[in-house]
Amino acid sequence: MRDSLLDDLNQAQKEAVTHGDGPLLIVAGAGTGKTTVITRRIAWLIREGRAKGDEILGLTFTDKAAGEMEERVDRLLPMGYLDLWLSTFHAFGERLLKDHAIDIGLPNDFKLLDQTAQWMLVRRHLDRFDLDYYRPLGNPTKFIHALLKHFSRAKDEGVSADEYLNYVEELKLNSGAGESTGGSIVPARKSKMTRSVTLSQVEGSPTNVGSHTRGIPRQVQDDGNADELDIARLEEIAKAYKVYEQLLLEEDALDFGDLILYTLRLLQARPQILALYRTQFKYILVDEFQDTNWAQYELVKLLATHPHLESSPLLGGGTMTKTSPLERGETKRGVSTVGANLTVVGDDDQSIYKFRGASVSNILQFQKDYPDAKAVTLTTNYRSRQHILDVSYEFIQQNNPNRLEVQARGGKTISKKLAAARGAGGECAPLKYHDSYEESAGVVAKIMELNAGGAQRDGWNDFAILVRANSQTDMFVAALEAAGVPYVHLTPKGLFVAPLIADLIAFLKLLDNYHESAALWRVLNWPVFDFSGPVLIELNALAQRKAWSLYQALEAAERDAAFDEATRKEIGRVRGLIHELTGFAKEKRPREVIVTLLQKSGYLHWLETQKEPLPTQQNAMLTQFDRMIREFEAEQREARVQGLLQYIELARDAGDTGDLALDPSQGPEAVKVMTVHAAKGLEFRHVFVVNMVNKRFPSIGRREPIELPLGLVKEIIPEGDIHLEEERRLLYVAMTRAQDGLYFTRADDYGGKTMKKPSRFLLELGLVDKEADAPAPRATHRFASVSAQALPRKSFPPHTPDAFSFTQLKDFENCLAQYHARYVLKLPQPGTAALSFGNTVHLALQRFFKQVIAQRGARQEGLFETREQETARKDSVQLPPLDTLLALYRENWIDDWFGSAKEKEQYRREGEEALTQYYALLQKDPPRVEHVEKSFKMKLEGGYLLKGMIDRIDRLPSGLLALIDYKTGFFKKTGDARRYLEYQLLIYQLAAEEVLKEKVGTLQDWFVQEQYAHELLGDEKKLAEARVWALKTIENIRAVGDWEAALAAHARTDCMYCKNRKW
């Protein structure tokens, strides 16, 4: 009988997937199918009954990777699942702290600050930092980023502010007998936290010495003054760290480093919580293990230790007391590793994130920490041709001996030489040009040559131009534009300067000041306003001639018969929109203003009705701008447009041009231009690694502005040139992205006074001797003889979601245009007062019942409690007071989309009255709540997934489940509204019975305002009807091939949604 989980795996993959208990190291070379192995292992553990979905913890480093893992597991599990714990390390920490932060004195509703928000926090309170050594001259904010980066680095090592201060105090006590190591003091009497120092660190390697020495080791002077100065500097940093930590606590905020540091603290300080999660997670899997930092690895080891093997939560054993060093932020090493069901997957040759705290030593250390760990090496590569793999393997061996292949322990041998499943062949070629213009044009010409006709014709998606740094992309982007070649520039920053977002920001500026002429000029050039070029030039000339603002020129032109009637009418439309939204912006929050602007101007309609699919970046940028505004509004209860503009300006002052997270796998056919770091995990038929010259690749090693003292560094630092080895791994990653063609390009002249030397990596690859000057394009950046538009392009990817929600299916049935805007284009949608009110009530009830669950679990057992008494205690329900529920309602109030202050106040009052009445009902018969906001994914016929979230699940006295969904509208007894209500509940029943494997006793829609419960229970016929409806609707969605034609046909129907649109 065919085994769908195992039959298509090679022997090594199968061995890794079916490993039983105990630690497992999977060394997964590039392109060897590591994601397949991880997801198959999860599915195998569940299928074999070794663990349920929520008893497996999977950790990785990006939301995209976590999402891809979840999607693959979705397809593998036959029935679906509840609460699969697949997430990033930071998301995992945030989830635990949201539930348990109060147990270590932190607020559960903390705010999470990104780098820009951290910078703003410090800038606002700069006067609280007592800086001398790092006191900036001139620019008062000069060192903020350096300090924040230093604090983050400390948190990567599990070092709290108190531990930093304690370390400095110990240095002061020992300063008379101290010794200097490359500018970082290590006391002669080594503290618990001090690690051994390697010779390369002591002798002042440029990448390892303290920044304050400027690369020259400081010698200890006879009078000891050098030590005193250095200790004073470290004390200043430690105190600044403490002030920063205190500011976060005062603001009820955490940064990303805190998510790991405080999670460690929580599990170390609270044995019962640690025991809870150790018991829950029977298996732990870590992807990209080579990218973990010290604190993340400690967290994994702590969770992976079996409760019966170590009674204490302390790292290294011992008894927890209120005065434990861990309570003061200190950390011990040495977690018991016996019997841990821990699987780590990684490749030390692909460790490229040292700049953000990753420790390559973790993967080198794993076999020492887990001497009994089984090691499986995946060496069958399914991506590249053999020649590319051989060249890459020979190159990366330059990093020996600091490689796992060389350092394998316990007599175990590991060979990482990859074998190509696709066979021999593959091109590795150097391309040399005279100057940077010829290089960029030559790369584009080569791409177009490879793309030209014949049976082997490639699509644009088959090409990638990889750079070492974002600053090196401009020439290549310009060359692609000049040639008319479609491209996607994947950069992590630049949201605020993206054309669409810059358009919106410009209009928002006019709402604060009509006379900002640069902003108005940009708005007049919007595609939805009908102004010709000559008219715009005349308006600008009029403003200059009269010394007016451009807005004053518009006012005059609207009355001037010299301008034709159509132009005057269009001017009136623009001015009218500005005036209308100026008043609107004084009362409404920014997101509501922007969505209204997009509607009333016609911009949203223009975006929605483009004949060709919108460029991926444009769509993604609008979504990300919308997300940024939501986050801003969440922090500002009285958020207004002026505040948003000030926030954007502050972000720019902090060096932030707006985060971008573009997905290279989405969108139309296009050449991808990106950094090597961004290309990690991707593959392309042809890869161009450009600018392969000295000081560009490898880059110049730069120290951290403020380095962490070696005495606080807990990771094991390898000997050798750390920076050069990281750069070599980075090029190895670039090389192993290529399937068939790998091209290294460089030029002699990049505009400096001297010619550039070839990269030392080209010498190591043996390619310099093989270089020949590539033929220069006939005209730099001119491709008049070649029309990229004439080359065929593949169609835009079809809309095929991996999972569908009930609301998604309902929206598709109701209106195709609404579905297209919301789920295909993902355009921002206007809200309503009812929606804001409903979400507020949901949030209040969700958090209230979470407290009910937590309160029941927190009640302590008696010293001589019997089993019957324990059961009675756990079954008893005590509700928090009514004031708690009402306070949660007020705290979570969503202040958007109300038509007037009167309407808002009416809703607010009705909500308080409804919740008060609901609480009285709950008091009469308190429910035994088992789950709140329980998410699920359920497999339907055809492999389709239906996803959803059940508001509340109660345990009835009969032992059956009650599934409750909150509604804030009014119950409709007939028609589609009732049909959809019942379908939603029936789908929940199917999920509970098929995925949770529990019998349901009742389904309930609770209408909060009416105080009415609509109850039903699906029999076999009703459940089958709901299943068929969901399956048929999904198939109808997937059947839409040509959205343009489908929307045109829909426009001829009598659709109420389309009639009610505001544009």
N, C-alpha and C positions, 0 to 999 in steps of 0.2 A: 504494500500500500504506500502511495506517495506521501512523503512528509513535506509539506509546504514550507516548514521552517528550516529544514536541514538539507534537503536534497540538492539544492543548487549552490551549496557552500563547498569551498575546497576543504582539505583535511584540517589545516591549521585553523581556519574559521570555525569549523564544526567543533574542534577541540575546545576552542575558547567559549563558544556558545553553550556547550553542554557541561562545562566545568561545574562540579557540585559545590561543596562548601569549602571555606578557607580562602585566603587571599590569592589574588590572581593578577599578574602583570601581563597586559597585552601590549606588545611592542608593535605598533601598527605603522609601517612605512607609508610613504605618500602613495595615494591611489590604491590602497590594498583593501578598501571596503570596511573601514573601522566603524562607520555609522551603521552599516548593515549588521556588523557583529554585535554592537551594543544593543540595537533595537531587537534583534533576534534573541539575544540573551534575555532581555526583559520579558519578551513574549514567551520564551521557553520556560522561564522560572514560573510564570503565571500558569501556563498550560499544564506543567508537570505538578502543579499543586504545592510548589515549594513556598510560594508567597502570593498574596493578593496584590492587586494593583497599588493600593495605598501602603503596602509594606515594603515597597522598593523605592529607594531614593536615587534619582539620577541627577548628577550635577555637571554643568558645563559652563561656558563663559559668555555666550551671547544669546540674546533672545531668539535670534534666527536659528541657531544650532538647537536650542531647546525645542523650538517649534517644529523643526524638521524631524527631530527624534520622536516627538509626540505624534506627528502625522504618520510616520512609518509604523509606529506601534499601533496606531488606529487601524491601519490596513491589515495588520497581522492578527489582531485579536478577533475571534469570531463573533463575540457578543457585545463588545464594547467594555467600558469600565467606568468606575467612579474614582475621582481624586487621585490620578496618577501624579506622583511627586517628581516631575521632570522640570527643572528650572535652572537658572543661573545661580551661582553661589550667593550673589547679593539678593536675589529674589527669595531664596531660601531663608537667608538671615532675616530679611524683612518680614517674611511670613511668621517666623517664630517669635520675633519681637512684637509684632502686632498682637499676638496672643498672650505673650508672657512678659513684656517689658516691665509691667508694673511690679513684677516679682523682684526686680533689681533696682527699683526706684525710678524707672523711666516712664514717660507717658506712652500709652498704647497708640495714641493718635498722633505720634510724632510726624513732623514734616521731614522730607528727605531733600537735602540740598545738593545740587550739582555744583560744579566748579565755579560757575558764575555767581550763583547764590552765595557760596562760601566767600568769594571775593567781596561781594556787596556787604555781607555781614561784618567782615573784618574792617572794611572801609568805613562803615557807619560808626564803628567803635574803636577807631585807631588810637584814640586818646587813652584807652585802657591798657595799651601795650607799652611797657616800659622798655624802650629800645635805646641802646647806646651804640653797640658795635654795628647793629643793622639799622641804625637810624638813617633814613634816606636824606640825601642832600638834594634839595629842589623838589622833585616829584615825591609827594608824601606817600604814594601808593606803590613805590618802586619794588619793594621786597615782598609784597603780599603774596604773589604767586609762588615765590621761592619758599616762603614760610609754609604755605598751605601744602606744597608738594612735599616738604620735609615732614610735616605732621602725618601726611598720608603714608609716606614711607615708613614712619614709626609704627603706624597701625598695621601695615603689612607684616611687620615683625612681631606683632602682638604686644607692642610697647604702649602703655597708657601714659598720660601726663604725670601721674604720681610715680610711676616706675622711672620715668626719665629724671624727675627731680631727685628720687632716691639714689639713682646712679650718680648724679652730679654731687650729691652730698658725700657719697663714698669716695669720689675722686678728691674732694676737698680734704677729707680725712687722711688720704694717702698721698697727697700732693707732694709731700716732702721726699717721698721715695718713688715718685712716678717715673715712667719712661714714655717717650714720645714715639708714636708709630705713624709716620707719614702725616703728622699733623693732627691725628686723633689720639687722645690720651687713653691709655689702658693702664690702670693702676698695677703696681708691682705685685700687690696681693690681689690676685684675680677674684672678682666677685662671682656669685652664682651665675650671673648672666653673661660673663665674659667668655668668649670663644677663643680658641687658639688663633694666632695670626700667622699667615704664611709669609715666606720670605719675600715674595713679589709685592705683598702689601707694604712691608716695612721699607723696602728699598725705593719706594716712590714711583711705581708705575703710573704714568699719567692718568690712567683710568681708575686708579685705586686710592690716590692720596686725597687728603682733605682739601676742599676748595680754597680755604683761607691760606694755604701754603703756596698757591699758584704753581703747583707741580714740584716744589722744592721741599724735601723733608726738613722740618724744623728741628734743629738740634736743641737739646735741653741745656740751657745756660747754667752756669755754676750757681747763680743765686736763685734759680728756680722761677724767675719772673715769667719765662715763656709758658710754663705750666699754669701759672696763676692767670695769665691773660687768656689762655685757651679755656680754662675752667670757667672764667667769668663769661666768656662767649657762650659756652654750653649752658651755663646757668640762665643766661638771658633767653636762649632758645627754649629751655625747659619751662621757664615761667611764662613765656609767650604761648607755649603749647597749653599750659594750664588755663590761661585766660581764654584761649580759643575754645577749649573744652567747656569752660563755664558759660561762655556766650551761647554755645549750642544748647546747653541744658536750660538756660534762661529763655531761649526761643522755642523750647519743645521741639528741637530739631536734631537730626543726625546727618552725618555725611556718609558717603558710601563705605569708607573704611570702618566707620562705627558699626555697620551692619554685621561685619564679621567679628570685630573686636568685642562688641557687646553680646553677640550670640555666644562666643566663647566664654565670656564672663558669666552669662546666664547659666550655661550648662555646667560650668565649674562650681558655681556658687550654690546651685539649687539641685541637690541630688535627685529629688523626686521628678523634676522635669527632665533631667538627663536620662533617668531610668525609663520614663515614658517613651522618649524617642528612640532610645536604644532597643526597647522592646518592640516598638512599632516597625522600625526599619530592619527587616531581616537580612536585606541585601542592599549594599551601597555600590553605585557605579559612578566613576568620575571620568569624564571625557576630557581630552586635551590636558592630561595630567601634567605635562611638561610646563604648562602655563600657570600652575598654581603658585601662590606665594606661601611663605612660612605659616602665616596664620590660617590660611585655608586648609593646608595640609594638617595642621594641628586639629582643626575642627573635624575633619574627616576621620582622623585617627581616634578622636574622642568618641565620636558617634559609633564607630565600627567596633569598639571594644564591647564584648558581651558583658551584660550586667552581672552574671554569676561568676565572672572571672576577675572582676574588680569592683569592690564594694564602694570605693570612694570615687567621687567625680574629679578629684584632683589629678592634674597631669603629673603622673609619677607616684600616685598613691598618697597616703596620709589621711588625716581626719580633718574635715572642714569645720572651722570654728569662725566666730564672728570677727576674730582678729587675724584670720588667715591672710597670708600674702596675696592670695587671689582676690580677696575682698578689696585689697588696696591696689589691684590692677596688675599684680605680678603673675608671672606664668612659669610653670615648671615643664621640663621636658620629660619624656620617658613613659608614654602611655603603653599599657600592656597591649600587645598585638596578637596574643594567642587566640586562635579560633575566629578571627574577624572575617566575615563574609564581604570582603572589600575587593572590588574589581577596579583597577585603574588602567586607562588606555592612553597611550601617548607615544611620542617619538622625540627623543632628546635632540635629534637633528633638526627638528622643526620648532624649537623653543626660540621665539623671536620677540618676546614681550618683556624683556628686562626693564625697559624704560617705564613700565607701569607696575613693576614690583615682582614679576614672575621670577621664580627661582629654579633654574635648570637643575640645581643640585637635588631637588625633591625626587625626580625620577631616577637619578643616580643613587639616591639614598634608599629608595624603596626596598630593594632586596636586602639591605642591611637591617632596616626596621622590621622587615618580614622575611626572615631567613628561610622559612618554609613555604614561601609563596611559589606557586606554580608560574612559570613564564612561558608564554606562547608568542611566537614571533610570526607576524603576517608579512610575507615577502612576495606574494603574487600580486603584481601591479596590473590593474585593469584599465589604466589610463594611457600610459606613454609607450612609445616604441623602445626597443631594447637599447639602441645606441644612446638615446637621451638618458636612460637610466644608468648606463655604464659611465658616461661622462660625469653625471651628477654624483655617483658613488665615489669615483676616484677623487673628485674635488672635495667632498665633505670629509674625507679622511685626513685632510690637512688639520682638522680639529683634534686629532688624537694627541694625547691619551684621554682628553676630557670628553669621552663618548661612552655610552652604555655598552657598545659592542666590545670595547677594550676593557671596561671595568666590571664586566659580569662577575658575580661572586659565587662562592660555594661550588666551584668546579663546573658551573653552568656556562655553556658557550652560547653566544648569541651571534648569528650572522644576519646582517641587515642588507645584504646585497639583494636587490630586487630583481625579479624575473618578470618579463613582460608577457602577459597573456595574449597581447596583440601581435607578438612576434618581433622579428628583427626590423631594422630600418630606423628612420627618424633622422632629421637633419639638425645639426648643430653648427651654425655658421656665424662668423664674425663679419660685420659690415662697417667699413670705415669711410668717413666723409671728411670733406675739407673743413666745414664749419657747422655751427648748430642749425643754421637755416637749411643747409643741404641735408643734414641728418634727419630733421623732422619731415622735410619734403620727401626724402628718399624712403623713409619708413612707410609713409602713406602710399608712395608709388609701388613699393613692394607689396603692400596689402592689396592694392587694386590689381596688381599683376596676378597674385594668387587667387583673387576673387573672380578674375576674368574667366570666360566660358570653358566649355569642356565638361566631361563626365565628372571630374573631380572638383567641380565648382563648389566653393565654400560660401556660407552665409556670413553676414557681417558679425554675427554673434560668435563666430569662430576665431575672432582676432582680439588680442589684448595687447595694449602698450603699457608696460609696467615701469614705473619710476621709483627711485629711492625716496624722494620727497615731493610733496605736493607742488612746491615751487618750480619743479622741473616739467610741469605738464603744459604750460602755456604755449610753447612753440608747437607742440604736437596737436593741441586743440585748434590752433590757428591754421595749421596745415590741413587738417581734416575738414575744417569749415571751407577753406579755399577750394578744396577738391570736391565739395558737395557730398562727402562721405558721411553717412549718419553715424553719430557717436554718442556715447554717454560718458560724461566726466564724473566719475564717482569720487567725490571729495567729502570728508566728514564735516566740513564747515561751509558757511556761505549762504545760509537760509535768508538772511536779511537783505542780501544783495541780489538774490534771484529775481528775475524780471517780474514775475507775478506778485511776489511778496513785496517787492519794492513799490509796485503799483499801489497795493493796498496801504502800505505805510505812508505813501505820499498823500493819499486821500485823507487818511486819519490826521495828518499834520494840518490839512486845510480846516478841519473841524476845530482845531485849536487856534489857528491863525490863517484867515483867508488870504493874507497878503504874502505868504511864503511862495514866491514866484517859481522857484525850482520845482517844488512839489506840484504846483498847478500845471506847469509845463508837462510834467510826466503824465498827469491825469488826462490832459487834453489829447495825449497820444494813445490813450487806451483804444483797443480795437473796437469797442462798443460805441465810441463817439465818432461822428462823421465829420471830421475836419480835414480838409485837404492840406497838402504841404504849403502851398502859397498862402492859404488863410492863416495858418499857424505862424508863418514868417511875418506876415503883415501885423498880426496881433502882437508879436514880440517886438517888432519895430515900433509900433505905436507906443508900447510901454516905455521903450528906451527914449523915444523922441520927446515924450511928455514927462519923463522922469516919474512914471507911475509904476505901481506894482502891476503884475500881469492881470490880477483880478480887477483892478481899476480899468485896465484896458478892455477887459471883457464887458464890464458895465457900460462903458462908452460905446463899444462896438454893437451891443444889443440894441442901442437907440440910433445907430448910424446907418442911414440908407445906403451908404457905399458898400456895405456888406449885404449879400443876397439874403432873401427871406429864409431859405433853408438853414443858412449859417446862423442867422440871428435866432432862429427857433432852437437850434442845437445849443447855442450859448445859453439860452433861457433854461434849457433842460439841465445843463451842467450846474448853473447857478442855483436853480431850484433844488436840485439834489443836495448841494452843499448846504443850503439854508435849512432844508428839512432835517438833515441828519445832524446838523450842529445842535439843534434843540433836542433831538432824540438822544444824542450822546451825553447830554447833561444828566439825563435820568436813567439811562440804560448802561449795562455792563458791556465791555468791549466786544465780546464774541457776538452778542445780539446785534450790536451796531454793524459789525463786519458782515454777518450773514445777511442783514437787511440791505446793506450797501451792495453786496453781490447780487441780490435779488432785484432791487429797484433800478440799478444801473443796467441790468441785462448781462452783466459779466458772467454770472453763474449759468445763465441760459446759453451764452456764447460758448462757454467751456463744455456744456453738456451736449451741444448740437454740432460739434465739429465733425465734418464728414470723415476725416481720418482720425484714428485714435489719438488722444492727447499724448504728448511726450511723457514718458514715465516720470521724469523729474518734476514736470509741472504739476502733475496730479499728486505726487508724493509730497511736494513742497507745500501745497495747500493743506494737505492732511496734517503735516508736521507743524505748520504755523497754527493751525486750529488746536493741536495738542498743546503747543506752548502757551497759547492764550488760556486754555482751560487750567493749566497748572498755575499760571499767574493769578487767575481769578480765584483759585482755591486758596491762595495765600492772602488775597486782599478782599476782605468782606465788602468793602465799598469801592471795588475796582471801577475805574472810569478810563476813557480813552487817553486822557492826559497822563494818567499814571502809567499806562501801558507804554506810551511813547517815552516817558522818562526811564522806564525799565529797560527798553531797547537801547537807549542812549548809554545807560550805565553798563549794560552788557558789552556794548562796543568799547567803552572806556576800559573794560576788563579784558579786552582783546578777543571778545566772543562775537563772531559774526553770525551766530545761529547754527544750531546742530542740524546736520543732515544725516539721514540713515537710509540711503537709497539701496534698493535691492537689485543687484546686477542681473538676477535671474528673471526679473519682471520687465515687461515692456517690449517695444518693437525691436526688430533686427538693428543692431548697432555695434560698432567697435567700442570696446571698453577701454577707457583710459583711467588708470588708478595706480595707487602705490602698491608695492609688494605686500605690505601688511594687509591692505584691503583685499588682496587676491587670495589670501590664505583660505583654503577649503574649496577653491574654484578650479575649473579646468577649461582650457581652450585648445583648439586645434593648433593654432599658431600663436606663439608668444614672442614679443619683442621686448627685451630688457635693454633699455636705452641709457645714454649718458654714462657708459662704462669707462669712466676716466678717474684718475687719481683725485681723491678728496671729495668725489661725488658718490662713488660706490667702489670700495667702502667709504662711508662718510667719515668725517673727522670725529674722533671720540670726544664727547663733552661730559664733564663731570656734572653731577647734580649741584645746583647752586649752593645748597647747604647739605653737606653729607651727614648721614647718621653715624655717630661714633661707633667704631668697631666693637666696642664693649657691649653695644646694644643690638648688634647684628647677630641674629640667631641662625640664619641660614648658613650653610657650609659653602664658603666661597672657593671656587676652584682656582688653582694656580694658572698662570699664563695670562695672555692678553685677552681679557674678558670681552672687551668691545670688538676686537677683530674677529673673535670666534662667533660672536652674535651676528656680525655682518656677514660672515661666511654662511651661517645657517640661513640668514635672510635670502642670500642669493640661491642657496640650495632649494628653498621654498619656491622662489621664482622659476627656477629651472624645471622643477617637478610639476609645474602647472601645465606644461606643454605636452600635447599628445603626439603631434607629428613634426612640428617645426619649431626650433628654438633659435632665435637670432639675437646676437649681442651687438649693439651698435654704439659707435662713438665718433667723435669729431676731434680734429686737432685744435680748432679755434672756437672758444666759447666767449670771445669778446674781451678777454683779459690781455695783459701785456705780454704774456708768454703762452706758448703752445702747451696744451694739456698732454700729460703723459697717460698712457693706457693704464687702466686699473690693474693693480697687482693680481686681481682675481683672473684677469685674462691671461696673465703670465702663468698662474697656477694651473689654468685650464689648458695651457699649451696652444692658445689660439692666436697669440700675437704674430707668430711666424707664419700663420696661415692667412693673415689679413691681406686683402687686396683692396685698393680703393674702389668703392662701389661707384657705379656710373651715376654721376650727378643728374638730377632732373634738368630738362632742357631750360626750364624757367622756374626759378625757385618759387614755390607756392602757387604756381600757375599750371592748371591742368585743363586748359581750354580744349584740348583734343579728346578728353575723356569726360563723359557725362556720367556721374555716379547715379543720377536719376534714371538713366537708361538701363542700369543693371537691375534685374528683378530682386525683389525683397520678399522674404517670407511674411505671411500675414501676422497680424497682432495675435498673441496667444489667446485662445478661447477662455471664456470665463468658466472655470471649473474648480470651484471651492472644494477643499478637502472635507469640509463638514458644513452642514446646514442647520440653522436654528429655526424654531417654530415661527418666530417673527419674520424671518427671511422668507419662508414659504408663504405666509399670509400676505406679505407685501407684494410678492410676485403675482399672486392671484388677484389682488386688488388693483394693481396698476403697474404695467410694464415700465412706464417712464419713471415712476417712483423707485422701482427696484433698480433700474439702470443707474440712476443718479446716486443712490445710496450704497449699492453693493458692487457695482462694476466700476463706475468712475470714483466712488467714495468721496463725493463732494460734501462739504458741510451742509447740514440740514437745519432749517429753522426749528426752534422749539415751540412749545405752547405753555401757557400757564398751568394747564392740567398736567402736563408732563413734568414740569418742575415740581409741582405739588406732590405728584405720585412718587417721584424719585426721593423726595424728602421723607415721606412717610415710610417708604421701603428701607431707607438707610437707618431711620430711627428704630424701626422694629428689628432690623437685622442686628444692630448693635445691642439693643436691649436683650434679645434672646441669646446672644453670645454671652452676655453677662450672666444670664440664667444658667447656661451650661457651665461656665467657669465657676460660678458660685457653688453649684452642686458638686463639682469635682474637687473644690478646695476644702470642703468640710472634712475635718480630720477624723480619722478612725479612733475609737476608744482603745485604751490599753488592753482590756480583756473582752473586746468585742467578739460576739459570736458571728457565725456566717449569716444567720437570719437577721441579726442586727445590722450587719454590713449591707445586706441586700436592701433592708428597709431604709437605711441612710441614703444609699445611692438612688433609690426610687423616689424618695421624698423630694418635693419641689417647694422652694421658697422664692417668691418673686421679689426683685428689688423694689423699692418704693415707687409710687406713681411719679414723684418728683424726678426720679432718675429718667423715666421714659420721656417726660415733658422736656427735661433738660437736653436729652439726646435729640429730640425733635427740633429744638431751637438751635442747637449747635450745628445741625446738619441741614439747616434751612437753605434751599437753593433760590437765590434772589433774582432769577432770570425769567424773561418772557412774559411778565405780567403786564397787562394793558394799562394799568393805572395803579396808583397807591391804594385806592379804595379796593380794587380787585385783589391786590396782594394781601391786604389786611383781612379781607373776608375769607380768603383761603386759609390764612394763618390761624384765624379764630376757629374756623370749621375743623381744621386739623387737630387743634388742642381739644376741642369738645369731643371729636370722634375717638381720639386716643384715650381720653379719660373714660368714656363709656366702655371702650374695648377692655381697658384695664380692669374695670369693675367685673366684667364677664370672666376675665381670666382668673381673678381672685376666687370666684366661686368654685372653679374647677381647674386649678393650675395644670397646664399641659406638661407632660414629660418630654421636653424637647431633646431630640437626639442630634439633629443636624440643622444648620442654618446656611442658606445659600449653597446648597450641595450641587456641585457641577457633575455632569455626566456626558458620556459619548456612547451612543448605542448604534450597533451595526444593523443595517437593513439589507434586504435582498439586493444583489448587485454590488455589494461592497460599499454602499453609500453609508455615510455617517450622519446621524442626527445628534446635535448637541443641545444642551440646555442647562438651566439652573433652577432647582426647586427652592422656593423661598424658605420653606420650613418643613421638617419631617419630625412628627411626634410618634412616640410609642404608646399605643392604646393599651388599656388594661388586659385586653384579649391577647396581647403580644403582636397584633398586626400593626401596620403602619398607617398613619394619617398623613396625607400629602396636602399642604396648605399653600395656596398662592394668594397674595394680597392684591386687591383691586381698589382703586380710588375713584373709579367712575360709578355708574349706576347699572344695575343688572337689567339686561334686555332679555325678555322671555322668548323672543322669536327671532327668525332671520339669521343672516350670516354671523352677526355678533355672538349669538348664543352658540352657533355651530363651532366657531373658532374657540370659544371658551372651553367647550367640551373636548375638542380635539387636543388642545394644549394639556388639559388634565389627563386625558387618556394616554398621551405620549409619556407623561410623567409616570403613569402607572406601569406602562410597558418597560420604562427604564428601571423602575424600582424592582420589578419582578424578574427582568432578564439580566440586568447588570448587577444590582445589589443583591439579587437572589432572595428577596423578602416578599412576603404576601402583604397586599394592601387591603386595609379594612374600609377606608373611605377616602374620597377625593373632595377637596373643598376650595371653592373660590370665596374668599372672605372680602366682602365689600365694606371697607372701613367706614365710609361716610354713611352708608345705609344701615350699618350694623346687621348685615344680612349675609348668611352663609348659603351659597348655592352648592349643594352636595350631590354627588353621584358616585357610582362605582361601575367600572366597565366590565361587561360580561364578554364572552369570547367574540360575539358578533360585533360589539362596539369597538373592541380593541382592534379587530381585524380591519374594520372600516377606517379607523384613524391611521393605521399602518399603511393601508392602500393609498389613502389620500396623500400622506407624506411622500411615499415612494413615487406616485404619479407626478406630483408637483416637482420633485427633484428631477425626474426624467424630462419634464417639460422645460425646466430651466436649462438643463444641459443640451437640450435639442435646439436652443436658439444659437444658430451659427452666425447669421448676419444681423447684428444688432441694429444697424442703420435701417435695413428693410423692415425688421420687426417693429421698430419704433414708428416708422412711417405708417405701417398698417395700424398700429395702436392709435395713432393720432386721429384716425377716421372713426374711432369708436366713441361711445358716449361715456367717457371716463370722468367721474366726479373729481378725482384728484387733479387731473390735468386742467379742468375748468377752474378749480380753486387756486391754482398757482398764481403768485403775485406778479409774474413777469409776462 
